[in-house]
């Protein structure tokens, strides 16, 4: 097989030479190993699986007639065998005949039957391909693939040898989940808090009269609805009623001029009743305005259409044909329709609409003390900016989250509140809740999308995280996408994204793609003396053959027992494994 080496890819092909042993009784030594210099490196994929793709080369004239060769790959982690994988078995012709006789005469079962390869001649050279996908045990980030070679032919002796085939190296677990989730900085600015609202009342009047008779129809209920809307504002010590405009809608049936004037008078009656009930003084009454406008024939058309009335087509044609004319012209032609009497009876509304629009200003709070004091009793009097300021003033995470929930109650589409709230939830590991908060927003800005992607990344759904981050042109999003690509083992893409950043993650990914000079530039600028940073510096020093620096950094790194254990099988540290100083450092417990 042609040798293929991809130092940091997902599949590594290599040739391990000289895996042979003779019968111990014959006195023949193990043949010389012909291993290519330097460790072969396998890198797990994003699901922590390895693709083993080896070719074991067996030279000519090594196997005796009575030999069986068994090559068993094993995963070593430190001094322990963590996994043993399927073997490769090669039987010499005589050994094979012996095993067949035992199977026939003694019903003996051969445990290696499924793996046996049967050459025609035992003295020829062999290339034994080995391909298997294996799952690394949880917690294993690096290690060694060791081939254990045994021969057992005469039944009285066993030859044993081990050959280090490859090293498992995965630098990605050294990176930290430092997802960048910037929160927008906000300056608190006091702004006028002008609010507005609107409504309508459906009232009944005597023909050609404008006075409101509360005993007619639902007049009392309708007027009290207007009163109950405005009264809390008038009585609120933190609010000032700025304006109330009451508009009477003139009936379509009859003279437009007469109906419009009548509608204004009816609006005036509503104003006077409200002013009296609200006990307004002269100044308070000044904020009220009255007006009127024609209601037109459109409500009649809508009612006929909703009822499925076929004559609605005729009314629609009149309104479209004379769209530039006033209501009197429309009425003239509608009255000529054969169905006029039915329209008048069934679709002309008996109630008259009185619409109202109101505006008022809430008192602004200018000091932090005011904000904190009034929040406890009157959060409804705050605008979004004031509530965000209260959240910023709160100390604990739970207190802040309570304010954010309040903000989202009054301002459901507050991106600032949603993103700040989600950030706290993410930091507490409450990813599902954070995602629900963010997805409740109708629109997602780049900042929100970046944070939403983090909820998927922390949940190890890297595909969804990458999809969300792909087209966001924010530095933080580029950085986060780099971390996602690293988790997916798309290391060259990760390197391109993280290269502009100066932090430990950037240096680790640079080392992962053998960009040692870039890693050196980053580490020189990095003010980080943590054990992990020292371990990464030791990796770089080992690659650059800086022996003294290597040991200085490794000694500092090995204060972390997890890193000390990792160092035992780190491929970059192989040249130092026989040093007494190295063995002392990696086997010392702190």
C-alpha positions in Angstrom: 0.0 0.0 0.0 1.2 3.5 -0.8 2.1 5.2 2.4 -0.1 8.3 3.1 0.5 10.5 6.1 -1.8 13.3 7.1 -0.4 14.5 10.4 -3.6 16.3 11.6 -6.2 14.7 9.4 -8.9 12.3 10.3 -7.3 9.3 8.4 -3.7 8.2 8.6 -2.2 5.6 6.5 1.3 4.3 7.4 3.6 1.3 7.0 4.8 -0.4 10.2 7.8 -2.6 9.3 9.5 -5.5 10.9 6.6 -7.0 12.9 7.9 -10.6 13.1 9.0 -13.2 15.6 10.4 -16.7 15.2 9.7 -19.7 17.3 11.5 -19.1 20.6 12.7 -22.7 20.6 14.5 -22.1 17.3 16.6 -19.4 18.9 15.9 -16.9 16.1 15.7 -13.3 17.4 13.1 -10.8 16.5 14.0 -9.2 13.2 15.1 -5.6 13.1 12.3 -3.1 13.1 12.2 -0.7 10.2 10.0 2.1 11.5 10.0 5.5 9.7 11.5 8.2 12.0 9.2 10.4 14.0 5.8 9.5 15.4 2.8 9.1 13.2 -0.1 11.1 14.6 -3.8 10.2 14.5 -6.3 12.9 15.3 -9.8 12.0 16.4 -12.8 13.4 14.6 -15.5 15.5 16.2 -17.2 12.4 17.7 -13.9 11.2 19.2 -13.5 8.4 16.7 -10.2 7.3 15.1 -9.8 5.9 11.6 -7.1 3.2 11.8 -5.5 2.6 8.4 -2.3 0.7 8.7 -0.3 -1.7 6.6 1.9 -4.1 8.5 4.9 -5.2 6.4 6.2 -8.7 7.0 9.5 -9.5 5.2 10.4 -12.7 3.4 11.5 -15.9 5.0 10.4 -14.9 8.5 7.6 -17.3 9.3 8.3 -20.9 10.1 6.0 -23.7 9.0 4.5 -24.1 12.5 3.9 -20.4 13.2 0.8 -18.3 13.7 1.4 -14.6 13.7 -1.1 -12.4 15.7 -0.9 -8.7 15.6 -3.2 -7.0 18.1 -3.5 -3.2 18.1 -4.0 -1.7 21.5 -4.7 1.8 22.8 -2.4 2.8 25.6 -3.1 5.8 27.8 -0.2 6.3 30.1 0.8 3.0 31.6 -2.6 1.5 31.0 -4.2 -0.5 28.2 -7.5 1.2 27.6 -8.8 -0.7 24.6 -7.8 -3.7 22.5 -8.9 -3.8 18.9 -9.5 -6.6 16.4 -6.4 -8.6 15.5 -4.6 -9.5 12.3 -3.8 -13.2 12.1 -1.5 -14.9 9.6 -1.2 -18.7 9.5 1.7 -20.6 8.0 0.5 -23.6 5.8 1.6 -26.3 8.3 0.0 -24.5 11.2 -3.2 -24.1 9.3 -3.3 -27.8 8.5 -2.8 -28.6 12.2 -5.7 -26.3 13.2 -7.9 -27.9 10.6 -7.2 -31.4 12.0 -8.0 -30.2 15.5 -11.3 -28.7 14.4 -12.3 -32.0 12.7 -10.9 -34.6 15.1 -11.2 -32.7 18.4 -14.0 -30.3 17.6 -11.7 -27.5 18.8 -12.9 -24.0 18.1 -10.4 -21.4 16.8 -11.1 -18.0 18.4 -9.2 -16.3 15.6 -10.9 -18.1 12.7 -12.7 -14.9 11.5 -9.4 -13.0 11.3 -7.1 -15.6 9.8 -5.3 -14.9 6.5 -3.9 -17.9 4.7 -0.9 -17.4 2.5 0.0 -20.1 0.0 3.7 -20.0 0.9 5.0 -19.1 4.4 8.3 -17.7 3.2 6.9 -14.8 1.1 6.6 -11.1 2.1 3.3 -9.9 3.2 1.5 -6.6 3.4 -1.3 -6.8 5.9 -3.8 -4.0 5.6 -5.6 -3.0 8.7 -8.6 -0.7 8.6 -11.0 -0.1 11.4 -12.9 2.8 12.9 -12.6 2.9 16.7 -14.2 5.0 19.4 -11.9 6.5 22.0 -13.0 6.0 25.6 -14.5 9.1 27.3 -11.8 11.3 28.8 -9.0 10.0 26.6 -7.5 12.9 24.6 -4.2 11.3 23.5 -2.4 8.1 23.8 -0.4 5.5 21.8 -1.5 2.8 19.3 0.8 -0.2 20.1 0.9 -3.4 18.1 1.4 -6.4 20.3 3.0 -9.2 18.2 2.8 -12.8 19.3 3.7 -16.1 17.6 2.6 -19.5 18.8 3.1 -22.5 16.5 4.5 -25.4 18.4 2.2 -25.0 21.3 5.1 -24.9 23.8 6.4 -21.4 23.3 5.3 -17.9 22.6 7.3 -15.0 21.2 6.2 -11.5 22.2 7.1 -8.1 20.9 5.4 -4.6 20.9 5.8 -2.0 18.3 4.6 1.6 18.7 2.5 2.2 15.5 1.1 5.6 16.0 0.4 8.4 18.5 -3.1 9.8 19.2 -2.9 13.6 19.5 -5.9 15.9 19.9 -5.0 19.5 20.9 -8.6 20.7 20.6 -9.6 19.6 24.1 -6.9 22.0 25.4 -9.0 24.9 24.0 -11.5 26.6 26.4 -15.1 27.3 25.8 -14.6 31.0 25.9 -17.4 31.9 23.5 -17.4 35.6 22.9 -20.9 36.9 23.8 -20.5 40.7 23.9 -23.2 42.6 25.7 -24.0 46.0 24.2 -22.7 48.9 26.3 -25.5 51.3 27.0 -25.4 54.9 28.3 -28.4 55.7 30.4 -30.1 58.8 29.0 -33.2 60.4 30.5 -35.8 60.7 27.8 -39.4 62.0 27.8 -41.8 59.1 28.4 -44.7 60.0 26.2 -47.3 57.2 25.8 -50.4 56.9 23.8 -53.5 54.8 23.4 -56.8 54.6 21.6 -60.2 53.1 21.7 -63.8 53.5 20.6 -67.3 53.4 22.0 -70.4 52.3 20.1 -73.2 54.5 21.2 -76.9 54.8 20.4 -78.6 58.1 20.0 -82.2 59.3 19.4 -82.7 60.3 15.8 -81.0 63.6 15.0 -80.0 64.0 18.7 -76.6 64.3 20.2 -77.3 63.9 23.9 -76.0 60.6 25.5 -78.8 58.6 27.2 -77.0 56.1 29.4 -80.1 53.9 29.5 -80.1 53.3 25.7 -78.5 50.1 24.6 -75.0 49.6 25.9 -74.3 53.3 26.3 -73.4 53.1 30.0 -71.0 50.2 29.5 -69.4 51.9 26.5 -68.9 55.2 28.3 -67.6 53.6 31.4 -65.1 51.8 29.3 -63.7 55.1 28.1 -63.8 56.4 31.7 -61.9 53.4 33.1 -59.2 53.9 30.4 -58.6 57.5 31.2 -59.2 57.7 35.0 -56.0 55.8 36.1 -54.0 58.2 34.1 -55.7 61.3 35.6 -55.3 59.9 39.1 -51.7 58.8 38.7 -49.3 61.1 40.4 -46.5 60.0 38.1 -48.5 60.8 34.9 -49.7 63.9 33.1 -52.6 63.6 30.6 -51.4 65.6 27.6 -54.2 65.3 25.1 -57.5 63.5 24.4 -59.1 63.7 20.9 -62.7 62.4 20.6 -63.9 61.9 17.1 -67.5 61.3 16.1 -68.0 59.1 13.0 -70.8 60.4 10.8 -73.4 58.0 9.4 -73.2 57.2 5.7 -77.0 57.5 5.3 -78.2 61.0 4.8 -76.6 64.4 4.1 -72.8 64.2 4.7 -72.7 67.8 5.9 -75.5 67.4 8.4 -74.2 64.0 9.6 -70.7 65.3 10.1 -71.9 68.2 12.2 -74.2 65.9 14.2 -71.3 63.5 14.8 -69.1 66.3 16.2 -71.9 67.3 18.6 -72.1 63.7 19.8 -68.3 63.7 20.3 -68.7 66.9 22.4 -71.4 65.2 24.5 -68.9 62.3 25.2 -66.2 64.8 26.1 -68.5 66.7 28.6 -69.6 63.5 30.3 -66.0 62.3 30.7 -64.8 65.7 32.0 -67.5 65.7 34.5 -66.9 62.1 35.7 -63.1 62.8 35.9 -63.8 66.0 37.9 -61.5 68.0 35.7 -60.9 71.7 36.3 -60.8 74.2 33.5 -57.2 73.5 32.8 -57.8 69.8 32.7 -60.7 70.2 30.2 -58.4 72.1 27.8 -56.6 68.9 26.9 -59.8 67.5 25.3 -60.4 68.1 21.6 -63.4 67.1 19.5 -63.8 66.4 15.8 -65.8 64.4 13.3 -65.4 62.6 10.0 -67.6 60.6 7.7 -67.6 56.9 8.3 -68.4 56.2 4.7 -69.9 53.2 3.0 -66.9 50.9 3.5 -68.3 49.3 6.7 -71.5 48.5 4.9 -69.6 46.8 2.1 -67.5 44.8 4.6 -70.6 43.6 6.4 -72.3 42.5 3.2 -69.1 40.7 2.0 -68.7 38.9 5.3 -72.4 37.8 5.1 -71.8 36.5 1.6 -74.4 38.8 0.2 -74.3 38.7 -3.6 -75.4 42.3 -3.9 -72.1 43.3 -2.3 -70.6 43.2 -5.8 -73.0 46.1 -6.9 -72.0 48.2 -3.9 -68.3 47.5 -4.5 -68.6 48.6 -8.1 -70.3 51.9 -7.1 -67.6 52.7 -4.6 -64.8 51.9 -7.1 -66.5 53.8 -10.0 -67.1 56.9 -7.9 -64.1 56.6 -5.6 -63.1 60.2 -6.1 -66.6 61.5 -5.1 -68.0 62.2 -1.6 -70.4 60.0 0.4 -73.4 61.9 -0.9 -72.7 60.7 -4.4 -72.1 57.1 -3.2 -75.4 57.2 -1.4 -77.3 58.5 -4.4 -76.3 55.5 -6.5 -76.6 52.9 -3.7 -80.2 54.1 -3.0 -81.0 53.3 -6.7 -80.1 49.6 -6.2 -83.1 47.2 -6.1 -81.7 45.9 -2.8 -81.6 49.3 -1.1 -84.3 48.6 1.4 -82.6 45.4 2.5 -79.3 47.1 2.8 -80.8 49.8 5.0 -82.5 47.3 7.2 -79.8 44.7 7.5 -76.4 46.6 7.2 -76.8 50.2 8.2 -75.4 50.3 11.7 -77.7 51.5 14.5 -74.8 52.3 16.7 -72.6 55.3 16.1 -68.9 55.1 16.7 -67.1 57.6 18.8 -63.3 57.1 18.6 -60.7 58.5 20.9 -57.0 58.9 21.0 -55.0 60.0 24.1 -51.5 60.8 25.0 -49.8 61.2 28.4 -46.4 61.7 29.8 -44.9 59.6 32.7 -42.5 61.2 35.1 -38.8 60.5 34.3 -36.5 59.2 37.0 -33.1 60.9 37.0 -31.1 59.2 39.8 -30.2 55.6 40.6 -31.8 56.0 44.0 -35.1 57.0 42.4 -34.9 54.1 40.0 -34.3 51.5 42.6 -36.9 52.8 45.1 -39.7 53.2 42.6 -39.0 50.0 40.7 -40.2 48.0 43.7 -43.7 49.6 43.6 -44.2 51.0 40.1 -42.3 49.1 37.4 -45.2 49.9 35.1 -44.1 53.6 35.2 -40.7 52.9 33.7 -39.6 52.9 30.1 -37.3 50.3 28.7 -34.1 52.3 29.2 -34.9 52.9 32.9 -35.6 49.3 33.5 -32.3 48.3 31.8 -30.6 50.7 34.2 -32.3 49.0 37.1 -31.0 45.7 35.9 -27.5 47.1 35.6 -27.7 48.4 39.2 -28.8 45.0 40.6 -25.9 42.9 42.1 -26.8 39.3 41.9 -27.6 37.2 38.8 -31.1 36.2 40.1 -32.0 39.8 40.9 -30.9 40.9 37.4 -32.9 38.1 35.8 -36.0 39.1 37.7 -35.7 42.6 36.2 -35.1 41.2 32.7 -38.3 39.1 33.1 -40.2 42.3 34.1 -38.8 44.2 31.0 -39.9 41.4 28.7 -43.4 41.5 30.3 -43.8 45.2 29.4 -41.6 45.2 26.3 -41.7 41.7 24.8 -39.5 42.6 21.9 -36.7 44.2 23.9 -33.6 42.8 22.3 -31.4 44.3 25.0 -33.3 42.6 27.8 -33.5 39.3 26.0 -29.8 39.1 25.1 -28.7 40.2 28.6 -31.0 37.7 30.2 -29.9 34.9 27.9 -26.3 35.7 28.6 -26.8 35.0 32.3 -28.8 31.8 31.5 -26.0 30.6 29.3 -23.4 31.2 32.0 -25.5 29.1 34.4 -25.8 26.3 31.8 -29.6 26.8 31.3 -29.3 26.6 27.6 -32.9 25.6 26.7 -34.2 28.6 28.7 -31.8 30.9 27.0 -32.8 29.6 23.6 -36.5 30.1 24.4 -35.8 33.7 25.4 -33.9 34.5 22.2 -36.3 32.8 19.8 -39.2 34.7 21.3 -37.9 37.8 19.5 -39.6 38.5 16.2 -36.3 39.7 14.7 -32.7 38.6 15.4 -29.9 41.0 15.1 -26.3 39.8 14.6 -25.7 40.1 18.3 -28.8 38.0 19.1 -27.9 35.4 16.4 -24.4 35.1 17.8 -25.8 34.4 21.3 -28.3 31.9 19.9 -25.5 30.1 18.2 -23.7 29.8 21.5 -26.7 28.0 23.0 -26.3 25.3 20.3 -22.5 25.2 20.6 -22.6 24.7 24.4 -25.1 21.9 23.7 -22.6 20.4 21.2 -24.8 21.0 18.2 -22.0 22.4 16.2 -23.7 22.0 12.9 -26.5 24.3 13.9 -24.1 26.7 15.6 -22.0 26.9 12.4 -25.1 27.5 10.3 -26.2 30.5 12.4 -22.7 32.0 12.6 -21.7 31.5 8.9 -22.9 34.9 7.6 -22.5 37.2 10.7 -19.9 39.9 10.1 -19.0 40.4 13.7 -15.5 39.8 15.2 -17.1 37.8 18.1 -19.1 35.7 15.7 -16.0 35.0 13.6 -14.2 33.9 16.7 -17.0 31.7 17.9 -17.3 30.1 14.4 -13.5 29.4 14.7 -14.2 27.5 17.9 -17.1 25.6 16.3 -14.9 24.6 13.3 -12.3 23.4 15.8 -14.9 21.2 17.5 -15.9 19.8 14.1 -12.2 19.1 13.5 -12.2 21.4 10.5 -8.9 22.7 11.8 -7.7 24.7 8.8 -10.9 26.6 8.6 -10.7 27.1 12.4 -7.2 28.4 12.0 -8.1 31.0 9.3 -10.9 32.3 11.5 -8.9 32.4 14.8 -5.7 33.7 13.4 -6.6 37.5 13.9 -7.1 36.9 17.6 -4.5 36.8 20.3 -5.5 34.3 22.9 -4.6 30.8 24.0 -7.2 29.1 21.8 -5.7 30.8 18.7 -2.3 29.5 19.6 -3.6 25.9 20.2 -5.3 25.8 16.8 -2.2 27.2 15.1 -0.2 24.3 16.6 -2.9 21.9 15.5 -2.2 22.7 11.9 1.5 22.9 12.4 1.6 26.7 12.1 4.3 26.9 14.7 5.6 30.4 13.8 2.1 31.8 14.2 1.6 30.1 17.5 4.9 31.6 18.7 3.8 35.1 17.7 0.6 34.7 19.7 2.2 33.2 22.8 4.8 36.0 22.8 2.0 38.5 23.1 0.0 36.5 25.6 0.1 37.5 29.2 -1.1 34.2 30.5 0.9 32.1 33.0 -1.7 29.4 33.7 -0.7 25.8 33.7 -2.5 25.3 30.4 -0.7 28.2 28.8 2.6 26.8 30.0 1.7 23.4 28.5 1.1 25.0 25.2 4.4 26.8 25.4 6.1 23.4 26.2 4.5 22.0 23.0 5.9 24.8 20.9 9.3 24.6 22.6 9.4 20.8 21.9 8.7 21.4 18.2 11.3 24.1 18.0 13.9 21.9 19.8 14.3 24.5 22.6 15.2 22.0 25.3 15.8 24.4 28.2 12.6 26.3 27.5 10.7 23.0 27.1 11.5 21.8 30.6 10.9 25.2 32.2 7.4 25.4 30.7 6.6 21.7 31.3 7.6 21.9 34.9 5.1 24.8 35.4 2.4 23.0 33.4 2.8 19.7 35.4 1.4 21.4 38.5 -1.9 20.5 36.9 -2.3 16.8 37.4 -4.5 16.4 34.3 -1.9 18.0 32.1 0.9 16.0 33.8 -0.9 12.8 32.9 -1.5 14.0 29.3 2.2 14.8 28.9 3.1 11.1 29.3 1.8 10.3 25.8 2.1 13.6 24.1 3.6 12.9 20.6 5.6 16.2 20.6 7.3 15.0 23.8 8.6 11.7 22.4 12.2 12.9 22.0 12.3 13.6 25.8 10.6 10.5 27.1 13.9 8.7 28.0 15.2 11.7 29.9 15.2 11.2 33.7 14.0 14.8 34.1 11.0 14.2 31.9 10.1 11.0 33.7 10.5 12.8 37.1 8.1 15.6 36.0 5.4 13.5 34.5 5.3 11.0 37.3 5.5 13.5 40.2 2.3 14.2 41.9 1.5 17.7 43.2 
